[in-house]
Amino acid sequence: MKKNRKKLFIFLAILLILCFPIKYNYKDGGTVSYKAILYSYTKYHKLENDGSYFIDTEFLIFPFNFLG
């Protein structure tokens, strides 16, 4: 019983580490990106050449978060 509990605790700890994001701020008008090993979330607020803003969101799940 204790062995199963220990395995479950280790599994949950690794899962928590894989889901913990790091925040990146870009100097393009306010784009913010949160990147973890299992996912990536980007909120675009990008200044275009004509003075308008490109506003969008993007959510990518592993393994596609490493492609872009």
MARMI-80008 format. One record per atom (N, C-alpha, C): x, y, z; residue number from 1; residue in three letters; atom name. Coordinates in Angstrom, 3 decimals, always signed. Layout:
<nodes>
node xx: X, yy: Y, zz: Z, k: NUM, r: Ala, a: CA
...
</nodes>
This chain:
<nodes>
node xx: +0.823, yy: -1.195, zz: +0.000, k: 1, r: Met, a: N
node xx: +0.000, yy: +0.000, zz: +0.000, k: 1, r: Met, a: CA
node xx: +0.868, yy: +1.261, zz: +0.000, k: 1, r: Met, a: C
node xx: +1.930, yy: +1.271, zz: +0.819, k: 2, r: Lys, a: N
node xx: +2.801, yy: +2.446, zz: +0.880, k: 2, r: Lys, a: CA
node xx: +3.560, yy: +2.636, zz: -0.430, k: 2, r: Lys, a: C
node xx: +3.873, yy: +1.532, zz: -1.113, k: 3, r: Lys, a: N
node xx: +4.591, yy: +1.614, zz: -2.373, k: 3, r: Lys, a: CA
node xx: +3.739, yy: +2.317, zz: -3.436, k: 3, r: Lys, a: C
node xx: +2.458, yy: +1.980, zz: -3.485, k: 4, r: Asn, a: N
node xx: +1.556, yy: +2.612, zz: -4.447, k: 4, r: Asn, a: CA
node xx: +1.373, yy: +4.096, zz: -4.142, k: 4, r: Asn, a: C
node xx: +1.302, yy: +4.431, zz: -2.894, k: 5, r: Arg, a: N
node xx: +1.140, yy: +5.834, zz: -2.495, k: 5, r: Arg, a: CA
node xx: +2.380, yy: +6.645, zz: -2.871, k: 5, r: Arg, a: C
node xx: +3.551, yy: +6.047, zz: -2.695, k: 6, r: Lys, a: N
node xx: +4.797, yy: +6.724, zz: -3.052, k: 6, r: Lys, a: CA
node xx: +4.882, yy: +6.939, zz: -4.567, k: 6, r: Lys, a: C
node xx: +4.499, yy: +5.931, zz: -5.350, k: 7, r: Lys, a: N
node xx: +4.491, yy: +6.061, zz: -6.807, k: 7, r: Lys, a: CA
node xx: +3.507, yy: +7.137, zz: -7.257, k: 7, r: Lys, a: C
node xx: +2.357, yy: +7.187, zz: -6.634, k: 8, r: Leu, a: N
node xx: +1.354, yy: +8.197, zz: -6.969, k: 8, r: Leu, a: CA
node xx: +1.870, yy: +9.593, zz: -6.644, k: 8, r: Leu, a: C
node xx: +2.524, yy: +9.754, zz: -5.511, k: 9, r: Phe, a: N
node xx: +3.083, yy: +11.050, zz: -5.127, k: 9, r: Phe, a: CA
node xx: +4.158, yy: +11.505, zz: -6.116, k: 9, r: Phe, a: C
node xx: +5.031, yy: +10.598, zz: -6.520, k: 10, r: Ile, a: N
node xx: +6.082, yy: +10.930, zz: -7.488, k: 10, r: Ile, a: CA
node xx: +5.473, yy: +11.304, zz: -8.832, k: 10, r: Ile, a: C
node xx: +4.467, yy: +10.560, zz: -9.273, k: 11, r: Phe, a: N
node xx: +3.790, yy: +10.856, zz: -10.535, k: 11, r: Phe, a: CA
node xx: +3.139, yy: +12.235, zz: -10.507, k: 11, r: Phe, a: C
node xx: +2.458, yy: +12.566, zz: -9.428, k: 12, r: Leu, a: N
node xx: +1.802, yy: +13.871, zz: -9.316, k: 12, r: Leu, a: CA
node xx: +2.817, yy: +15.011, zz: -9.239, k: 12, r: Leu, a: C
node xx: +3.945, yy: +14.783, zz: -8.579, k: 13, r: Ala, a: N
node xx: +4.990, yy: +15.808, zz: -8.504, k: 13, r: Ala, a: CA
node xx: +5.590, yy: +16.080, zz: -9.882, k: 13, r: Ala, a: C
node xx: +5.834, yy: +15.034, zz: -10.654, k: 14, r: Ile, a: N
node xx: +6.369, yy: +15.213, zz: -12.010, k: 14, r: Ile, a: CA
node xx: +5.350, yy: +15.910, zz: -12.897, k: 14, r: Ile, a: C
node xx: +4.088, yy: +15.542, zz: -12.785, k: 15, r: Leu, a: N
node xx: +3.029, yy: +16.185, zz: -13.567, k: 15, r: Leu, a: CA
node xx: +2.919, yy: +17.667, zz: -13.231, k: 15, r: Leu, a: C
node xx: +3.057, yy: +18.013, zz: -11.978, k: 16, r: Leu, a: N
node xx: +3.013, yy: +19.417, zz: -11.561, k: 16, r: Leu, a: CA
node xx: +4.182, yy: +20.199, zz: -12.157, k: 16, r: Leu, a: C
node xx: +5.356, yy: +19.613, zz: -12.159, k: 17, r: Ile, a: N
node xx: +6.529, yy: +20.279, zz: -12.731, k: 17, r: Ile, a: CA
node xx: +6.353, yy: +20.486, zz: -14.231, k: 17, r: Ile, a: C
node xx: +5.789, yy: +19.514, zz: -14.926, k: 18, r: Leu, a: N
node xx: +5.596, yy: +19.624, zz: -16.371, k: 18, r: Leu, a: CA
node xx: +4.557, yy: +20.673, zz: -16.747, k: 18, r: Leu, a: C
node xx: +3.639, yy: +20.981, zz: -15.841, k: 19, r: Cys, a: N
node xx: +2.578, yy: +21.952, zz: -16.122, k: 19, r: Cys, a: CA
node xx: +2.898, yy: +23.358, zz: -15.640, k: 19, r: Cys, a: C
node xx: +4.004, yy: +23.560, zz: -14.954, k: 20, r: Phe, a: N
node xx: +4.349, yy: +24.868, zz: -14.411, k: 20, r: Phe, a: CA
node xx: +4.886, yy: +25.777, zz: -15.516, k: 20, r: Phe, a: C
node xx: +4.210, yy: +26.891, zz: -15.820, k: 21, r: Pro, a: N
node xx: +4.635, yy: +27.740, zz: -16.943, k: 21, r: Pro, a: CA
node xx: +5.672, yy: +28.792, zz: -16.558, k: 21, r: Pro, a: C
node xx: +6.388, yy: +29.250, zz: -17.568, k: 22, r: Ile, a: N
node xx: +7.313, yy: +30.371, zz: -17.447, k: 22, r: Ile, a: CA
node xx: +6.753, yy: +31.490, zz: -18.305, k: 22, r: Ile, a: C
node xx: +6.709, yy: +32.694, zz: -17.756, k: 23, r: Lys, a: N
node xx: +6.116, yy: +33.833, zz: -18.454, k: 23, r: Lys, a: CA
node xx: +7.183, yy: +34.574, zz: -19.258, k: 23, r: Lys, a: C
node xx: +6.853, yy: +34.844, zz: -20.523, k: 24, r: Tyr, a: N
node xx: +7.720, yy: +35.622, zz: -21.409, k: 24, r: Tyr, a: CA
node xx: +6.960, yy: +36.853, zz: -21.882, k: 24, r: Tyr, a: C
node xx: +7.554, yy: +38.031, zz: -21.742, k: 25, r: Asn, a: N
node xx: +6.988, yy: +39.284, zz: -22.248, k: 25, r: Asn, a: CA
node xx: +7.799, yy: +39.715, zz: -23.458, k: 25, r: Asn, a: C
node xx: +7.100, yy: +40.048, zz: -24.525, k: 26, r: Tyr, a: N
node xx: +7.759, yy: +40.499, zz: -25.743, k: 26, r: Tyr, a: CA
node xx: +7.533, yy: +41.993, zz: -25.917, k: 26, r: Tyr, a: C
node xx: +8.525, yy: +42.683, zz: -26.452, k: 27, r: Lys, a: N
node xx: +8.451, yy: +44.131, zz: -26.639, k: 27, r: Lys, a: CA
node xx: +7.954, yy: +44.457, zz: -28.044, k: 27, r: Lys, a: C
node xx: +6.775, yy: +43.957, zz: -28.379, k: 28, r: Asp, a: N
node xx: +6.197, yy: +44.206, zz: -29.691, k: 28, r: Asp, a: CA
node xx: +4.823, yy: +44.864, zz: -29.579, k: 28, r: Asp, a: C
node xx: +4.507, yy: +45.362, zz: -28.425, k: 29, r: Gly, a: N
node xx: +3.212, yy: +45.987, zz: -28.210, k: 29, r: Gly, a: CA
node xx: +2.459, yy: +45.379, zz: -27.047, k: 29, r: Gly, a: C
node xx: +2.986, yy: +44.315, zz: -26.455, k: 30, r: Gly, a: N
node xx: +2.360, yy: +43.739, zz: -25.277, k: 30, r: Gly, a: CA
node xx: +2.066, yy: +42.259, zz: -25.347, k: 30, r: Gly, a: C
node xx: +2.705, yy: +41.513, zz: -26.229, k: 31, r: Thr, a: N
node xx: +2.486, yy: +40.076, zz: -26.325, k: 31, r: Thr, a: CA
node xx: +3.044, yy: +39.385, zz: -25.089, k: 31, r: Thr, a: C
node xx: +2.246, yy: +38.448, zz: -24.537, k: 32, r: Val, a: N
node xx: +2.641, yy: +37.669, zz: -23.368, k: 32, r: Val, a: CA
node xx: +2.510, yy: +36.195, zz: -23.723, k: 32, r: Val, a: C
node xx: +3.521, yy: +35.409, zz: -23.363, k: 33, r: Ser, a: N
node xx: +3.518, yy: +33.987, zz: -23.649, k: 33, r: Ser, a: CA
node xx: +3.836, yy: +33.217, zz: -22.371, k: 33, r: Ser, a: C
node xx: +3.064, yy: +32.168, zz: -22.120, k: 34, r: Tyr, a: N
node xx: +3.294, yy: +31.271, zz: -20.990, k: 34, r: Tyr, a: CA
node xx: +3.682, yy: +29.917, zz: -21.571, k: 34, r: Tyr, a: C
node xx: +4.891, yy: +29.441, zz: -21.238, k: 35, r: Lys, a: N
node xx: +5.379, yy: +28.201, zz: -21.827, k: 35, r: Lys, a: CA
node xx: +5.743, yy: +27.204, zz: -20.740, k: 35, r: Lys, a: C
node xx: +5.178, yy: +26.011, zz: -20.883, k: 36, r: Ala, a: N
node xx: +5.513, yy: +24.876, zz: -20.030, k: 36, r: Ala, a: CA
node xx: +5.929, yy: +23.729, zz: -20.948, k: 36, r: Ala, a: C
node xx: +6.331, yy: +22.627, zz: -20.388, k: 37, r: Ile, a: N
node xx: +6.746, yy: +21.495, zz: -21.209, k: 37, r: Ile, a: CA
node xx: +5.546, yy: +20.866, zz: -21.908, k: 37, r: Ile, a: C
node xx: +4.395, yy: +20.831, zz: -21.253, k: 38, r: Leu, a: N
node xx: +3.227, yy: +20.179, zz: -21.831, k: 38, r: Leu, a: CA
node xx: +2.328, yy: +21.102, zz: -22.642, k: 38, r: Leu, a: C
node xx: +2.487, yy: +22.419, zz: -22.531, k: 39, r: Tyr, a: N
node xx: +1.615, yy: +23.326, zz: -23.277, k: 39, r: Tyr, a: CA
node xx: +2.273, yy: +24.688, zz: -23.438, k: 39, r: Tyr, a: C
node xx: +1.663, yy: +25.490, zz: -24.315, k: 40, r: Ser, a: N
node xx: +2.102, yy: +26.862, zz: -24.535, k: 40, r: Ser, a: CA
node xx: +0.860, yy: +27.712, zz: -24.791, k: 40, r: Ser, a: C
node xx: +0.760, yy: +28.850, zz: -24.107, k: 41, r: Tyr, a: N
node xx: -0.352, yy: +29.780, zz: -24.291, k: 41, r: Tyr, a: CA
node xx: +0.228, yy: +31.154, zz: -24.605, k: 41, r: Tyr, a: C
node xx: -0.210, yy: +31.739, zz: -25.713, k: 42, r: Thr, a: N
node xx: +0.292, yy: +33.044, zz: -26.130, k: 42, r: Thr, a: CA
node xx: -0.881, yy: +33.981, zz: -26.359, k: 42, r: Thr, a: C
node xx: -0.804, yy: +35.156, zz: -25.760, k: 43, r: Lys, a: N
node xx: -1.796, yy: +36.205, zz: -25.967, k: 43, r: Lys, a: CA
node xx: -1.100, yy: +37.321, zz: -26.738, k: 43, r: Lys, a: C
node xx: -1.454, yy: +37.428, zz: -28.026, k: 44, r: Tyr, a: N
node xx: -0.816, yy: +38.403, zz: -28.908, k: 44, r: Tyr, a: CA
node xx: -1.462, yy: +39.771, zz: -28.763, k: 44, r: Tyr, a: C
node xx: -0.644, yy: +40.786, zz: -28.673, k: 45, r: His, a: N
node xx: -1.047, yy: +42.197, zz: -28.739, k: 45, r: His, a: CA
node xx: +0.125, yy: +42.897, zz: -29.406, k: 45, r: His, a: C
node xx: +0.148, yy: +42.800, zz: -30.727, k: 46, r: Lys, a: N
node xx: +1.318, yy: +43.164, zz: -31.513, k: 46, r: Lys, a: CA
node xx: +1.024, yy: +44.400, zz: -32.356, k: 46, r: Lys, a: C
node xx: +1.921, yy: +45.368, zz: -32.317, k: 47, r: Leu, a: N
node xx: +1.791, yy: +46.588, zz: -33.101, k: 47, r: Leu, a: CA
node xx: +2.211, yy: +46.312, zz: -34.544, k: 47, r: Leu, a: C
node xx: +1.302, yy: +46.588, zz: -35.486, k: 48, r: Glu, a: N
node xx: +1.576, yy: +46.391, zz: -36.910, k: 48, r: Glu, a: CA
node xx: +2.210, yy: +47.646, zz: -37.506, k: 48, r: Glu, a: C
node xx: +2.677, yy: +47.551, zz: -38.739, k: 49, r: Asn, a: N
node xx: +3.340, yy: +48.672, zz: -39.412, k: 49, r: Asn, a: CA
node xx: +2.406, yy: +49.854, zz: -39.669, k: 49, r: Asn, a: C
node xx: +1.117, yy: +49.582, zz: -39.882, k: 50, r: Asp, a: N
node xx: +0.170, yy: +50.662, zz: -40.179, k: 50, r: Asp, a: CA
node xx: -0.390, yy: +51.326, zz: -38.923, k: 50, r: Asp, a: C
node xx: +0.078, yy: +50.948, zz: -37.752, k: 51, r: Gly, a: N
node xx: -0.361, yy: +51.564, zz: -36.506, k: 51, r: Gly, a: CA
node xx: -1.469, yy: +50.807, zz: -35.795, k: 51, r: Gly, a: C
node xx: -2.058, yy: +49.792, zz: -36.437, k: 52, r: Ser, a: N
node xx: -3.100, yy: +48.996, zz: -35.797, k: 52, r: Ser, a: CA
node xx: -2.453, yy: +47.886, zz: -34.961, k: 52, r: Ser, a: C
node xx: -3.284, yy: +47.203, zz: -34.195, k: 53, r: Tyr, a: N
node xx: -2.804, yy: +46.120, zz: -33.346, k: 53, r: Tyr, a: CA
node xx: -3.346, yy: +44.786, zz: -33.832, k: 53, r: Tyr, a: C
node xx: -2.501, yy: +43.775, zz: -33.820, k: 54, r: Phe, a: N
node xx: -2.914, yy: +42.400, zz: -34.067, k: 54, r: Phe, a: CA
node xx: -3.193, yy: +41.787, zz: -32.706, k: 54, r: Phe, a: C
node xx: -4.446, yy: +41.376, zz: -32.470, k: 55, r: Ile, a: N
node xx: -4.847, yy: +40.819, zz: -31.180, k: 55, r: Ile, a: CA
node xx: -5.391, yy: +39.414, zz: -31.424, k: 55, r: Ile, a: C
node xx: -4.814, yy: +38.424, zz: -30.733, k: 56, r: Asp, a: N
node xx: -5.222, yy: +37.034, zz: -30.904, k: 56, r: Asp, a: CA
node xx: -4.686, yy: +36.219, zz: -29.730, k: 56, r: Asp, a: C
node xx: -5.186, yy: +35.006, zz: -29.583, k: 57, r: Thr, a: N
node xx: -4.664, yy: +34.070, zz: -28.592, k: 57, r: Thr, a: CA
node xx: -4.335, yy: +32.760, zz: -29.286, k: 57, r: Thr, a: C
node xx: -3.400, yy: +32.018, zz: -28.698, k: 58, r: Glu, a: N
node xx: -2.985, yy: +30.740, zz: -29.260, k: 58, r: Glu, a: CA
node xx: -2.692, yy: +29.782, zz: -28.110, k: 58, r: Glu, a: C
node xx: -3.236, yy: +28.569, zz: -28.206, k: 59, r: Phe, a: N
node xx: -2.999, yy: +27.535, zz: -27.208, k: 59, r: Phe, a: CA
node xx: -2.502, yy: +26.291, zz: -27.926, k: 59, r: Phe, a: C
node xx: -1.322, yy: +25.823, zz: -27.565, k: 60, r: Leu, a: N
node xx: -0.730, yy: +24.651, zz: -28.195, k: 60, r: Leu, a: CA
node xx: -0.434, yy: +23.592, zz: -27.138, k: 60, r: Leu, a: C
node xx: -0.720, yy: +22.341, zz: -27.482, k: 61, r: Ile, a: N
node xx: -0.492, yy: +21.208, zz: -26.581, k: 61, r: Ile, a: CA
node xx: +0.693, yy: +20.400, zz: -27.106, k: 61, r: Ile, a: C
node xx: +1.430, yy: +19.775, zz: -26.207, k: 62, r: Phe, a: N
node xx: +2.591, yy: +18.951, zz: -26.545, k: 62, r: Phe, a: CA
node xx: +2.230, yy: +17.957, zz: -27.631, k: 62, r: Phe, a: C
node xx: +3.023, yy: +17.734, zz: -28.618, k: 63, r: Pro, a: N
node xx: +4.352, yy: +18.199, zz: -28.977, k: 63, r: Pro, a: CA
node xx: +4.340, yy: +19.421, zz: -29.887, k: 63, r: Pro, a: C
node xx: +3.166, yy: +19.944, zz: -30.214, k: 64, r: Phe, a: N
node xx: +3.064, yy: +21.050, zz: -31.165, k: 64, r: Phe, a: CA
node xx: +3.570, yy: +22.370, zz: -30.596, k: 64, r: Phe, a: C
node xx: +3.712, yy: +22.477, zz: -29.280, k: 65, r: Asn, a: N
node xx: +4.206, yy: +23.719, zz: -28.694, k: 65, r: Asn, a: CA
node xx: +5.691, yy: +23.942, zz: -28.964, k: 65, r: Asn, a: C
node xx: +6.411, yy: +22.934, zz: -29.430, k: 66, r: Phe, a: N
node xx: +7.828, yy: +23.090, zz: -29.746, k: 66, r: Phe, a: CA
node xx: +8.075, yy: +23.400, zz: -31.221, k: 66, r: Phe, a: C
node xx: +7.039, yy: +23.392, zz: -32.044, k: 67, r: Leu, a: N
node xx: +7.212, yy: +23.592, zz: -33.481, k: 67, r: Leu, a: CA
node xx: +7.312, yy: +25.055, zz: -33.879, k: 67, r: Leu, a: C
node xx: +6.743, yy: +25.958, zz: -33.076, k: 68, r: Gly, a: N
node xx: +6.694, yy: +27.348, zz: -33.509, k: 68, r: Gly, a: CA
node xx: +7.456, yy: +28.299, zz: -32.726, k: 68, r: Gly, a: C
</nodes>
